[in-house]
């Protein structure tokens, strides 16, 4: 007999927030990529073009975590016409010792939102100048909101600018964040203007052509690109690679679907050129920012270690709080063949 916890999105929102413990949890998983025998297979992707659908499956075993997660993330982009959300999904947590199912996390993508924002905070913690106080956010969706919150957990951010193709949406988000976060947040009509004199720039768009150009970057800035999580997505001008110190979440992954992928395709970077990974920076194997004027660039495409980390955190907190439902799953051992 095994016991399986079932946690709904409501349950998970009550016990897991974007806070410093979530950031630390994700940071620990990134460090493990550089220091431990992590097993993280390539992303499995299923396209369903008839319904503008795509499904990504991510997983990783991370030594030191009690369980490993498998995450299924569908995105069906005609759903709004049906009155349904475009994105949803779930995670399954298995025991790393026995392989038995321990929890079903019906999060509808909420935990992915949290772990993605936490990764942005981890990159900022290790690659930005410590006194960074001005942020520029590209995009006006959920990740734009959360990335600003994440930055505020690790840096003394006092003001922010929001740029999005839909200026009205950017203006609305800026007003909401000013009230919610208690800092000055403004909507800016031009992306270059949003970046001017910013310490940290984060792009969170689904762009398929660059929305940020290399000659807009200024000495000392840090750039985190979050949007390129599929081969066709591209937020950053590939000429940035000639100006910035590039750090990948997982180099084998960014060569396939991150901003690095487009630079390789354009012939601006060698296909086997070495770049450091964020985990190596965290673990102290390589230096993070090397000078106050260095431009740093983190390419975060989303990794299975982040999903395993946040799923373990969620289940641990659920057990401590007595949250969710539990079912007994009777296991019948069949005869050996």
N, C-alpha and C positions, 0 to 999 in steps of 0.2 A: 504493500500500500504506500502510495506517495501522496503528498498533499501539495496542491497547486493553488497559488494565490492568483486571484483575478482582480485586476485593478483597472478601473475605468478612467477616462480623462478627468472626470471630476475628482476622483480619489487622488490622482497623480498631481493635479494642480494644488491640492491641499497640502501636500507633503514635499513637493519639489519645486523650488523657485530658482530663478537666476540669481544666485548669491555666491559669496566667496567660496563656500564649500563645494558648490558645483564646479566652479572654476578650478579649484585645487584638485578635484576628482579627475577632471579632464586632463589637467596638466600631468598628473601622475600617469595617466594612460599614454600620453605622448612620450614621456620620459622612458616608459617601458619599451617603446619602439626602438629606442637607441641602446638600451641596456639589458634587455631580456629577450628570451626566445619566444617572441610573439608570433602567433600564426594568424595572418590576415590575408585571405585570398582576394583576388581581384573582384571588383564589383560585378555582380550578375545583373544584367540589364535586359528587360523584355520590352519591346516596342509593340504597340497595338495601334497602328496608324489609322485604321478605320474609324476609331473613336478618339483620336488625338490622345492616346493613352501611352504612358510609360510606367514601368515598375522597376525600381532598384532594390536589390537585396544586398545588405552589407552584414558582415560578421567579423569577429576576431576573438581569439583566445588570448588573454593577457595574464601571464603568471602573476600571482598575487591577488587576483580577484577571484572570489568564490565561484562565480558563474560566468558563462559567456552568453552573449546575446546574438540573436539573429533578428535583423530588422527588415521588414517589408514595407516599402514606401511607394504606393501608387500615386501617380499624378494624371488625372484625366481632365484635359483643359477645356472640354466642351460642357463640363458639368454645370457651370453657372447658368447655362441656358435651361437646365433642368431643375434649377433651384437647389443644386447640390454643391458642396465645396469641391474645389479642384484637387486638393491634397488631403490625404488621410494616411492611415497606416497603423502598424502595431509592432511590438517587440515581443519576442519569446526569450525568457531567460532559462538556461539549462545549467544544471550542476556541472562544474568543471571536473568534478571527481567521478561522478557516475553517469553523466549524460542525461539524467532524468529531468523532465520539465519541472521547473520550480515556480514559474510565474508567467502569466499572460498579461501583457501591458497594453491595454486598449487605449492608447494615448492619442490617436488621430493626428499624429505628427507633433504633439506638444513637446515630448522629450527631445525630438530632433531639433526643434526650435531652441530649446534651452542649451543643448550640448553644442550647437553651432555657434550660438552667441558666446558661450563659455570659451570656445576655441579662439574667438576673436580677442577675448580678454587675455588669454594665455599669450598670444602673439604680441599683444601690446605690452604686457608685463615684461617681456624679454627683449623686445626690439625697439621700443620707443624711448625717447628721452624721459627721464623720471619726472620732470616738471611739466610734461605735456598738458596743456589746459584748453586747447582749442581743437575741436573735432569737425570734420566735414564728412557727411554721410550721403552717399549716392543711393537713391531709392527711397520709397515712402511706404513700404509694406511692413509686415511683422518683423522681419529681420533688421530693418532699419531702426525700428523702435528698440529692439533688444540689443543691437550692437552698441547703441549709445549707452544704454544702461550698463552693459558689460564693461565698457571703457571706464565708466565712472566708478566701478568697483576696484580698479587697479591704478588709475591715474586721476589727478586733481582737475578733472574737466570742469570748466566754468562756463563755456559757451559752445554752441554747435550751430552748424548750418546744414540745411537739408536741401539737396537738389534732386529733382525727379522730372521725368519727361512731362508728367502731368503736374504743372505748377500748383494748381488748385489743391491737389492731393497733398503736395509737399507743404503748402501753407497750412492746411488743416492739421497735418501731423505735427508741424512745428508748434502750433498753438497748444495742442494737447500735451506735448512733451514739456513745454515751458511750465504748464500747470502741474504736471505729474512729477517732474524731476527737480523743479525749483531752480533751474538755470536758464540763461538766455538762449533760446533756440529760434532761429530765423529761417525762412524759406528764401532761397536764392534762385534767380531765374537762369543764370549761366553756370555750368559746371566748373569752368575755370575760376570764376569768382568765388565759388564755394571753397575752392582749395587754397586761395590766396592766404598766405601766412598761417595756415592750419598746421598743427603739430601732427595730427593723425588723420588719415583719410581712409574711409572704409567704403567699399563698393558692394552693394547688395542686390544688384539688378539681374534680370534674366537676359541681358543684352546679347545679341549675336554679332554685333560690331562694336568696336571700342567706344566707350563713353568717356574715357580718361586718356589724355595724350601725354606723351613723355615730356614734352617741353613745358608742361604746366608744373612739373614737380620742382620743389625748392629744396635747398640744402637743409638737412636735418629732419625732413619729413619722413613719416612712416606710412606705408600703404598696405592695407590688407584687402585682398580681393576674395570675396565670398561666393560670387555668383556662378563661376564657371564649373559647374558640377556635371556637365555633359559635353560631349565633343563639339557640339555646334555653338556652345555659348562662349562669348569672348567680350570681356569688359575693358581690358587694358591694352593700350597700344604696345606692340611688341618691342618698340624702340626703348621702352623702359628698362629692358634687360641690360642695355649699355650704360645706364645711369645709376642703377640701384643694386644693392646687395640682395640677392634673391634667396628666399628660404621657403622650402616646400613642406606641406604637412606629411606627404609621402611621395618621394620623387618618382617612383615607378608609376604612381597614379597621375601626377601632374603632367608627366610626359605623354599621357594618353588623353586626358580630358581637362586639364587645367590650363592656366594662361601659358605655361611653359610649352604645352602642346602646340599652340599657335605660333610661338616664337621659333620652334623647331621647324614647323611647316613653312615658315617664311624664310628659312635659311639664316636667321640671325643668331641662332644658338645651335651648337652641335647636338646631335641626338643622344650622344653618350657623355656630354659635358657634365662634370661634377658640380653639384650644388648641395649645400647643407640642408638638413632637415630640422624642423622645429624641435623634435625630441632631443637631438644632439646638442642644441643650444641650451635647452632646459637642463640636461644632464651635465653640462659644463665640459662636454667633449670638444666643442668649438665655441668661439666667442660670439656673443650676440652683437649688439651695436659696437662698432670699433671706434667711433668718434662722434662728436656732437654734430658734425655736418654731414655725416654719412646718410644717404637715403636708403632705407630698408624696405623690403617688399615681401610680404608673406602671401603665399598662394594656398588658400585653404579650400580643398575640394570636398572635405567630409570623409571621415575614415571610420572603419568598423570599430577601432579601439575606443572612439568617442561613444559609440552606442553601447558597447559593453560596459564602459565606465558609468554612464548615466543610468543604465538599467540596474546595475548593482546598487548604486546609491538609492534609487527609488525603492527597490525591494527591501533594502535594509531599513529605510525609514518607515516603510509600510508595516513591517513586522514590529518595529519599536512602538508605532502608534496604534497598532491593532486595526489597521485600515484595510478596506477592501473585503472581498469574499474569499473563502477557502473551500475547495472541493477535494474530496478524497478520490484518488484515481487508483482503482484496484488493478494491479499488474499481474497478469497470468503468464507464468513461465511455461512455454510450450516444450514439448519433448524435442530432444536433439534429433536432427535428421540422420 
